Amino acid sequence: MEDSLLDLIFLSEKRKNVLLLLLEGPKDINTIKKTLKASATSVQPQIKMLKEKHLVVQDKDAYRLSEIGKIIAEKMKPLLDTLAVLEENTDYWADRDISKIPPFLLRRIGELGHCIIVEPQIEHMFEMIPEYVKNAEKAKRFEALISYFHPLFPSFYLGLAQKGTSVSLILPESILKRWVEDDYREQTRQFLKMENTRLLICKDCEKTPNIVAADNFMGISLFPKDAAFDRKYLISFEPGALAWGKELYDYYEQNSEQIKDIDSL
């Protein structure tokens, strides 16, 4: 039986990588060898098979995707990107409630690229996560949906704004009530008075993920399906992840109302 295109592409890492490389544009054999870190004797038989299946065309010394090769390669990349994101942190994604991520962004989860997990260490359990703090302090624009209460949050985000960072925060109704209690009321009042800050309330944001959409990193902390909330964040610094995180933040901001005066609460 003749091999299917699916077998042709996915049963060989080299053939798959050749197609993805040629998606960037035509390449000569030396560029293909150098990029894939492979010898001519290992690459050329794979290119020959792709040519025989009309996925690759040779123009003099360069190889390019055929029309059907381009269609296939363009469909391959999102799938492979999605698999890479999910495989890198499989246990995290499997254990988390992703129902609060809108479907149009779930379908594009491959855009997150390389992610790392950060979480509080046992000796710093009641502090903010150092990696989170370090990257937040480098941001010039910081937008976040804060879905859980931490006693250091009001002063921390006020401090970011006082340094000149543009800070926008969305709080669920239950969390906002904690921010305007006596212990944190004055800090919240100061935050609201600044020109580079915005505070919003979302009335349908209970158990949403904690979302960070800064100009230098994206972070998301999803609630576990069964266990207690553990503050584990997935963080990415890739451009695609920053854009994805901004869309997720904007999605929730559209359903939120800005607060101008703490005394009205």
C-alpha positions in Angstrom: 0.0 0.0 0.0 1.3 3.4 -0.9 2.3 5.6 2.1 -0.1 8.3 3.0 1.0 12.0 3.1 0.4 11.8 6.9 3.0 9.0 7.2 5.3 10.7 4.8 5.4 13.9 6.8 5.1 12.8 10.5 7.2 9.5 10.4 10.3 11.5 9.6 11.6 14.4 11.7 13.8 15.5 8.8 10.9 15.6 6.2 8.7 17.5 8.7 11.5 20.0 9.4 12.3 20.5 5.7 8.7 21.5 5.1 8.6 23.9 8.0 11.9 25.4 6.9 10.8 25.9 3.3 7.6 27.6 4.7 10.0 30.6 5.4 10.9 30.7 1.7 13.1 28.9 -0.9 16.4 27.4 0.4 19.5 25.8 -1.3 20.8 22.5 0.0 23.6 24.1 1.9 21.2 26.3 3.9 19.0 23.3 4.5 21.9 21.3 5.8 23.2 24.0 8.0 19.8 24.9 9.5 18.8 21.3 10.2 22.4 20.4 11.3 22.3 17.4 8.9 24.5 16.0 6.2 23.6 16.0 2.5 23.4 12.2 2.5 20.7 12.3 5.2 18.7 15.2 3.9 18.7 14.7 0.1 16.8 11.3 0.2 14.1 13.0 2.3 13.8 15.9 -0.1 13.6 13.4 -3.0 10.6 11.8 -1.3 8.9 15.1 -0.8 9.5 16.0 -4.5 8.0 12.7 -5.6 4.8 13.5 -3.6 4.7 17.0 -5.2 5.2 18.8 -1.9 8.6 20.3 -2.8 9.7 21.7 -6.1 13.3 22.3 -7.3 14.2 25.5 -9.1 17.8 25.2 -10.2 19.8 25.1 -7.0 16.9 26.1 -4.7 14.0 24.1 -3.2 10.6 25.6 -2.5 7.2 24.4 -1.4 4.7 23.5 -4.1 1.2 24.9 -3.8 -0.1 21.8 -2.0 3.1 21.7 0.0 2.5 25.2 1.2 -1.1 24.4 2.2 0.0 21.4 4.2 3.0 23.2 5.9 0.8 26.2 6.9 -1.7 23.8 8.6 1.1 21.8 10.2 2.7 24.7 12.0 -0.2 25.6 14.4 -0.7 21.9 15.2 3.0 21.4 16.0 3.2 24.6 18.0 0.1 23.5 20.0 1.7 20.1 20.7 4.9 21.7 21.8 3.2 24.0 24.3 1.1 21.2 25.8 3.9 18.7 25.9 6.3 21.0 27.6 4.0 21.3 30.7 1.6 18.4 30.2 0.8 17.9 33.9 0.0 21.5 34.4 -2.4 21.7 31.6 -4.0 18.4 32.4 -4.7 19.4 36.0 -6.0 22.9 35.4 -9.4 24.4 34.7 -9.1 26.0 31.2 -12.9 26.7 30.9 -12.3 30.4 31.6 -10.1 30.8 28.5 -12.3 31.8 25.6 -12.4 29.3 22.7 -10.9 31.7 20.2 -7.7 31.8 22.3 -7.7 28.2 23.3 -7.5 27.4 19.6 -4.4 29.5 19.4 -2.7 28.2 22.5 0.4 27.3 20.4 1.2 31.0 20.2 2.4 30.8 23.8 5.7 29.2 22.7 8.2 28.2 25.3 6.8 28.6 28.8 8.3 28.1 32.3 6.5 27.3 35.5 7.2 29.5 38.5 5.7 28.9 41.9 6.4 30.0 45.5 9.1 27.9 47.3 8.3 26.5 50.7 10.6 29.0 52.4 8.8 31.9 50.7 5.3 30.5 50.8 3.8 33.8 52.1 5.8 36.1 49.9 5.3 37.0 46.3 7.0 34.8 43.8 10.5 36.3 43.1 10.4 35.7 39.3 7.0 37.4 39.1 8.3 40.4 41.1 11.5 40.7 39.1 9.7 40.8 35.7 6.9 43.0 36.9 9.4 45.6 38.1 10.9 45.7 34.7 7.6 46.4 32.9 6.7 49.8 31.5 3.1 48.6 30.9 1.5 46.2 33.3 -2.1 44.9 33.0 -3.4 42.1 35.1 -6.6 40.3 36.3 -6.0 39.5 39.9 -8.2 36.6 40.8 -7.0 35.9 44.3 -6.1 38.0 47.3 -2.5 38.4 48.6 -1.8 40.9 51.4 1.2 42.3 49.6 -0.6 43.0 46.3 -2.1 46.5 47.1 1.3 47.9 48.2 3.2 46.1 45.4 1.1 47.4 42.6 1.0 50.9 44.1 4.8 50.7 44.2 4.9 49.8 40.5 2.8 52.8 39.6 4.8 55.1 41.8 7.9 54.1 39.8 6.2 55.3 36.6 4.8 52.0 35.3 1.4 52.2 33.6 -0.7 49.8 35.7 -4.3 48.5 35.0 -5.8 45.9 37.3 -9.1 44.0 37.1 -10.4 42.6 40.3 -13.4 40.3 40.9 -16.0 41.7 43.2 -15.0 39.5 46.1 -11.3 40.5 45.8 -12.1 44.2 45.5 -13.9 44.0 48.8 -10.7 42.9 50.5 -8.7 45.8 48.8 -11.1 48.4 50.3 -11.0 47.1 53.8 -9.3 49.2 56.5 -5.9 47.7 56.2 -5.5 48.4 52.5 -8.0 51.2 51.9 -5.5 54.0 51.9 -3.2 52.2 49.5 -6.1 51.6 47.2 -7.1 55.3 47.4 -3.6 56.4 46.5 -3.6 54.0 43.6 -6.8 55.4 42.2 -5.6 59.0 42.4 -2.6 58.4 40.1 -2.7 59.3 36.4 -1.0 56.1 35.2 -3.4 53.7 36.9 -6.7 52.1 36.3 -8.7 49.8 38.6 -11.7 47.9 37.2 -14.3 45.5 38.7 -15.4 42.4 36.9 -18.7 40.9 38.2 -18.3 37.6 36.4 -14.7 36.9 37.1 -14.8 34.4 40.0 -12.3 31.6 39.6 -10.9 33.1 36.4 -7.2 32.6 35.9 -4.8 35.1 37.2 -3.6 36.9 34.0 -0.6 39.1 33.5 -0.3 41.0 30.2 2.8 43.2 30.5 5.0 44.6 27.8 7.8 42.2 28.7 6.2 39.0 29.8 2.9 37.1 29.9 1.8 35.1 32.9 -1.3 32.9 33.6 -2.2 31.1 36.8 -5.0 28.7 36.3 -7.1 27.2 39.1 -6.6 23.4 39.6 -9.5 21.2 38.8 -9.6 19.5 42.2 -6.8 20.6 44.5 -6.5 23.9 46.3 -5.2 27.0 44.5 -1.4 26.8 44.4 -0.2 30.0 42.7 1.7 28.2 40.0 2.2 30.5 37.0 3.0 29.7 33.4 5.3 32.5 32.1 6.4 33.2 28.6 8.5 36.0 27.1 7.9 35.3 23.4 6.2 38.0 21.2 3.4 35.7 20.3 2.7 35.0 24.0 2.7 38.7 24.8 0.0 39.3 22.1 -2.0 36.3 23.2 -1.9 37.4 26.9 -3.0 40.9 25.9 -6.0 39.5 24.0 -7.0 37.5 27.1 -6.7 40.5 29.4 -8.7 42.7 26.9 -11.4 40.0 26.8 -12.0 40.4 30.5 -11.6 44.1 30.5 -14.5 44.4 28.0 -16.7 42.9 30.7 -15.4 45.1 33.5 -16.2 48.5 34.8 -13.7 51.1 35.8 -13.7 52.4 39.4 -13.1 56.1 39.8 -13.8 56.7 43.5 -13.2 54.3 46.4 -15.8 56.0 48.6 -18.6 54.8 46.3 -17.8 51.2 47.1 
